[in-house]
């Protein structure tokens, strides 16, 4: 190591590292290999000053090497298994099972009617209640979902977008019931509506009023729930729709830029809300590319926040992210192979420095995961964390010629995409013109064509194929769940104060036509048993519904 690098290391140890260790010590006094070889906290190459500046030190700008100085030597990532099906009772039992198995955070999957703002007794919800997630039409459902789970101790992530503000209002109201103040709540609301228009499709309202709901959450939480992550800007669904790794980074960060600009337009100072922005990325099969992708995204976002938005707080520059292994890479054929795919993808996420992780179960190409499959997926994370040794030094692949070159290349190509999106008028304009959707669709078509022409191998699908039928236990959702949920909502409507509900809906319609923050009114609505569907229908009457144009 040259003298300049040695001096930089000493400076880092006396400042950033020292402050970190004063707050939280490392998990062990010494980290060694199975042969007794001591592992340094972070390894440094003998590199030129320019290269050293691109890499930086862990916990310091530009955060290429991680957002914490000690990374997993201090604390492991949050093991947050995505779960939710049927009604709140069944999902609550699954949550408690996963927590008993060592899961360290909750992650809620909602059914399709909840995601697009319909109650279970709505005709458009027929056949979908509780199928791909948990049905949550009322505040009582959230209370049952979280029964026996202390909200001041457990962090919860909610994968919900179009009605995200309403679900957060319900969570805050349940916290109050538990005696937990909003300032004590910890978790993340996905709240990323732009990716719904370009990749996923569970939108309700047109883009511009939807952006208002997103910024209302940012503004409200900055004042009332400072420990809550107000948005999880998602590249995961962009990748699931067929994008490349470069497109995943570029389009995600372009959306992030749009949210920052919208928050500033709403009057928020960048350093007031940026520390609570989080991201959500995919973990795909190309191991080295995935590791480099996370490193490039961190560095690029730090530069965007500093150079473009003038952010000053170090936490405003940090790209903190959750990762989920690639659902679109799972195969219905030979589903046991998915365990290997998931292990490699999870390892890439850890080597790339993720802050939390969900590992898919081997049976998810066929159905929602069984308890046994979900447990095996969680064990995959635990084996990486406690048996592999990759957590014992920071950024272990740094200095690899391949990884550093890929990191630089992904960053450069993503920058070119972002520059073009800027020329189009920003992420929202790029979505409205269909540009971003076309780019993703072209990439998805190219990938599928390569698989069909055997240019890309998928084991068990286009090579090493077995003729035996798939024999695996599958989770099924009892059809009676839908009937019970419909009855519960009907019963609620007979015992609540319906005059108060009507008055609140009228007040909400007036507020939606104005410009004030809707979060306090959402909380009042749900506390008075206005249902999710009723709130969304009120907003539909004011704002209308989004209808996608054919691309």
N, C-alpha and C positions, 0 to 999 in steps of 0.2 A: 504494500500500500504506500503510495507516495505521500510526501510531507503535507501537501494541501489536504488530501483526504483524511490524513491522521488528525490534522487540526480541526477539520470539520466534524469528525467523529467526536472529538473531545468536547467541542462546543455543544453538539447535540446531546451528549450524555449529561452535561452540566445544566442544560436548560430543559428541553422538551422531555427527555427521558426522566430526569429527576422529578419534575412536576408530576409526571404520570405515576411513578412509583410511590410518591408520597400519598397519592389518592388511593392507589390499589397496588398491592405487591403482586409479584408473579406467583403462579400456582405452585411452583417448587423453587427451592434455593438453587438447584443445579439440574440442568437437562443434559442427559447423556444418551448415547446410542446403546444398543444391546452389547456392544463390545467395550463399553466403558469410555468411549470417546466423548469428551465434553463438546456440547453444541453451543456455539456463540449465539448471542441474542440476535445478531444480524451480521451477515457476511457482506464484505465490501470488496469490489474489484479494484485493481490498480488501473483506473480509467482516467481519461482526459477530463479537464474541468467541464467541458461542454456536456459530456455524457453524464458526469456526476450531477450537473444541474438538472438534467432531464429526470434523473432517478430520484434525487433528494434522499431524505432520511424518513423512516416510518414516523407517522404522526406530524409531518411537516410538509408544507407546500413543495411540490405540486401533488403530494400524496400518491405518487406512483406505487410506492411500496407498502401502502396501507394507511388507514386513518388513525390507528393507535400506535404509539411507540413500541409497545410490547406485543401487540396483537394477541394471539391465542396463548402465549406464555402467561399473560395476565388473566384473561377470561376467555372461555370458549364461545363460539358463536351461539346464538339462540337456536335451539332445535325446535322448530315451529311446524309441526305436521298439520297440514291443511285437512280439515275434517268438517263434516256436516251432511246430514241426510235425514229424511223423514221429518219428524217434529222436534221441538226443543228438548223433550224428554230423552229421546234416543240419542241426540247429539250430545247432550249433557253427560250421558253415561259414557259415550266414546271419549269425550274430553277427559273425564276423570280416569278412564283406563289409560290413556296416553300419558297423562301426568304421572300416574303410578309407575309407568314404564320408563320414566326419566325425561319426558318431553319438558322443555323449559319455557314454553310460551304457547298460547292458543292461536289458532288461525281458523276463521269461520268461513265455510263455504255456504252460500245461500242458494236456494232453489231459483229456477228461472222466473216464476211470478214475482218473487221478492226483488230480484235484480232489475226487473222492468216495471215495478210499481203497481202490481195487481194483488188484491187480496185473494185468498184461496177460493172464495165463493164467486169470483168473477168468471163469467163464461169463458174468457180467454185463458184462464188458468187451468181449465179442464184437462186432466191427464198429466199435469206437470208438477203438481204439488208434492214437495219433498223428494223429487226424483234425483236431481243432480246436486242437491244441497238441502239445507234446513229451511223450513217454511217459517217466516218471521213477519206476520202482518201486524202484530200489536206489541205494546209495551209488556204485557204479561208474558208473551212468548220469549222476549229477551230475558225477563226475570227467571223464567224456567230454564232457559239456555245456560244461564250463569249461576244457577242455584248451587250453593255450597262452594263457590269459587271466589276467594277474596280479591276484589278488584284493585285493592291497594297493594297487592303482592304479585299478581299475575299480569303479564303484558299480553294484550289481545290484538291480533291483526284481523281486520274485517275486509274481505275481498268484495267490495261493493262500490259502485261508481255512480250511476245516474241518481239513485236515491241515497247517496252516501251521507249527506247532511242529516237526513231523517234517521238513519240507523245510528249515527253518532249521537243525535239527540236522545234516542232511546237508551243508549249505553250510559250517557251522562245521567239520565233520570233513574236508571237502575242503580248506578253508583250512589246516588242520593239516598235511595231506599236502604242501601247497605251501610249508610253513614260515611261514605267515602266522598270527599269533596272533589269537584272537578280538577283542582290543581294536583291531586294525588294520582289521577288516572294515567296509566301508561299503555301505549299501544300505537297502532297505525290504522288509519282508514285509507283504502286505496285511492278513492276520490279522483281518479285520472280519467276524465271523460273523453279527452281527445283520442286516445287509443281505441275507444269504442267505435268511433266513426271510421277509423282507418283500418281496424284489424278484427275487432271482436263482435260488435253489433248489438250489445245490450244497452242501447241508448233509449232515452224517452223523449227529451225536449230538443229543440234546435241547438246548435253549438253555442250561440252567444248567451242565452239565458242559462245554459248549463255551465258555462264558464263563470257566470255570476255565482252560482251555488258553490263552485269550487273555491272562489276567492272569499265568499262569506265564511266558509269553514276556516280558511287560513287566517282571516281577520279575527274571528271569534276565538279560535284556539290560542292565538298569540296573546290574548288578554286573559283568558279564563282557564285554559288547559295547557300550560307551558311544557308539560312532559309528553304531550301527545304529538305524534308525527302526523302532520295534517294531510299529507299526500304521499302516495307511493307511485312515482312516475314509472310507468311499466313498459319495459321492452319485452317482457315475457310473451305477451300475446302477439306482439309484432313478429317475434320469431316463430311462434306457433302458427301464425298465418302464412309462413313460408319465407320470411326475409333471410338475408344473409347475416352473419355476425356484424359486419360493418354497418349494414342498414339498421340493425337492432340498436347499435350505439348511436348512430346519427339521428334516427327518427325519435328515439327516446329523449336525447338531449335537446333536440329541436322543440319537442313538446315542453320540456322543462323550461326552456327559454321563454316560451309563450306564457307559461304559468307565472314566471317571475315578472314578466312585463305586465300581465293582468293584475297581479298583486300591487305592483307599483302604481298602476293607473288608479287602483282603488284607494291609494293613499298610504300604503304600507311601506315602511323603510326596509330595504333589502336585508339588513342585519337583524331586523325584528322577526322575520319569518323564515329566512333561508336556513338557519340552523335546524329547523324541523322538517325540511324537505328530505324525503328518502326516495330510493329507486328500487326497482324490481326487475331482475334480469333472469334470463333463461340459462340453463347449463346444457349444452349440446354435446355431441359425440367427439368433435375434433378437439382433443385434449389441449394441445399447445395453443391453438387459436383461442380457445375459451379462456385460458389463464391470461393470455395477452389482452383479450378483450376487456376484462375487468380492470386491468392495470391502465390500459389506454383510456377507458371511460373516466376513471378517477382523475387522471392527469388533465384530460380535456375539459372536464367540468370545472376543475379548480381554476384553470386559465380563463374560462368563460366568465365565471363568477367574479374573478378579480379584475380582468381587463375590460369586460363588457359592462358589468354592473357595478363596479367599484366597491364590492363587498370587502369589509375589513376584518371581521371576526374570523378566526381560523375555522370555526365550525360552519360558517357560511360557505366555505370553500370545499368542504368535505363531501364527497359522494359516498354516502352510506347506503348499502343495498342489501335486500333480501334476494335469495336465489331459490328457484325451484327447478328441479331436473326436468328435462324436456319431455312433456307429455306426448308430443307428436312423434317422438322417436320410439315410443313403445309399440310393440307389435302384438297382435292377437295370436299370431303363429308362434309357437314355442315360447310362451310367456315367461318361462323360467329364465330365458336369455335376458329379459329386462332387468333382472337383478344385477347382472354384470354391467349393463349400460348405465344404470342408475349409480352404481358404485363409482364408475369412472367419471361420470358427470359431477357427482358430489365432491369427489377428490379435486376436480378442476376448480370448483367453486371455492373450496377451502384454500387451495394453493393460490387462488386469485384474491383472497382476502375478504370473503363475504362476512356480513354481520349477522345474518340468520339464514336458515336453510330448511327447505322442505324436500324430502326425498320421496318420489313417487313409488307406489307399490307395484309389484310385478303384474297385478291383474287389472290395472286401470285402463288397458285397451279394451277390456271386455265389460267392466262394470265398476261401480264404486268399490273401493277396497274393503275386503273382509278385515276383521280385527287382527287375524293372524298375519295377513299380508302387510297391514299398516305397522304392526309391531316389527316385522322383519325390515321394513323400510327405515324405521327409526333406529334399529340396531346397526344398520349400515353407517349412519352418522356416528353412532357411538363407537364403533370399531375404528373409524377414521380418527376420531377425536382421541381415543385412549390407547390404541394399539399400533397405529401406523408410524408415529413419531414425526409426522409432517407438521404438527402444531408447535414443535419445540424450538423453531427458529423462524424469524420473520421473513416473509417473501422468499421462500427457499429456492425458487427457480430464477431469481435475479442473477444477471450476469450470463445466463445462457444465451449464446449467440442467436439461436432461433427465437427464443421468447422475446429478447430485446428488439430484434428486427421486426417481429410480428407486432409488438406493442407500438413501435413507431409507425409501421405501415397502416395499422388499423386507425390510429389517431389521425394520420394524414388523410386517409380516404374518407373518414367520417367528417373531418373538417370541410372537405370539398362538398359533401352533401349538404351540410349545414349552411355553407355559403350560398349554394343554389336555392335552398329553401328561403333564405333571407331575401334573395332576389325576387322570389315569387310573392313576397309579402309576409312571410312567417309561416309557422306550422299550420295555423288555422286556415290561411289562404291556400296553402299547399293541399290540405285535406279537401277543402271546398272545390278546388279545381280537379281533384282526382289524381294529382301527381303522385302523392305518396302511396295511394292504393295501387296504382299501376306498377310502381316499382316493386312493391311486395308481390303482386300477382305474377309479374314476369319472373322474379326469383323463384317463386313456388313452382311455376310451370317448368322452369329449367331443371330444378331439382327432381321433380317427378319424372320428367323425360329421361334424365340420367339414370334413375332407378329402373325404369321400364326397359331401357336399352342396355342395361347391365354395365353402364359406365360407372355407377356407384353401387357398392355392395351393401345389401342389408341382410345380415345373416338370418336364415330361416324364412326369408321372404322371396328373394330372387336368387339365392344360392344356399347350399347346405339345407335344402328343403326336406322336410319329413312329411310322409303321407298320413301319419297317425292323426286322428282328430284330437283337438284340444280337450283335455279332461281336467277341469279345475273348478273348485268351489267358487260360486259367485254370490255376492250380496244382492238380495232383492228387497225392495221397499214394499211393504204391505199396502195394497190398494185401499185398505180401511183408513190409512193415515189421512188421505185427502178428505174423506167423509167426516172424520173427527175434526179436522181443521175448519171445515166449512161450518160445522155445528158450533164450534167454539166461537167463531167470529159472529155468527147469528145470535148466540147467547149474550155476547158482550154488548151487542147493539140494543138488547132489550133492557139491560140493567144500568147503562151509563146515562148521564145527563145529556139527552139528545138536543135539547135547546142550547146548551152550552157548546156542543159539538157544532151545531149549525152556525152559531155566532162566531166561533173560532175559524170556521172555513170561510166565512164572509170576510173576516179580518185578514185572513191569509191571502185571499184573492186581491184585496186592496193593496196589501203590502207587496205582493208580487208585481203589481203594476208600477210600484214605486221603485226606490233605489236603496232602501234601508237593508240592514243585515237581517236575514230571515231566521238565523239560528235560534235566537231567544223565543221566537214564535213557534218554531218547530218543537222546542222542548215543552212549551206550554200545551201545544196540541197533543203530543203523545201522552203527557201526564194526565190529560183529560180524556184519554181513550179514543182519540181520533186515530183511525187506522192508517197504515202505510198507504194502502190503495186510495183512501179518501183524500189524503194529503196530495198524492200524485195526481189524482183526477182534478182536484182544484187547480193545481198548477197547469195541467194540460188545458183547462178551459181558458187560462190566461195566455199561455205561451204557445200552445199548439204542440204537435208531435213532429218529430223529425222523420222524413221519408228519404231514404237513400236513393241517389240516382245511380243508374247502371253505369259501370265503368267498363 
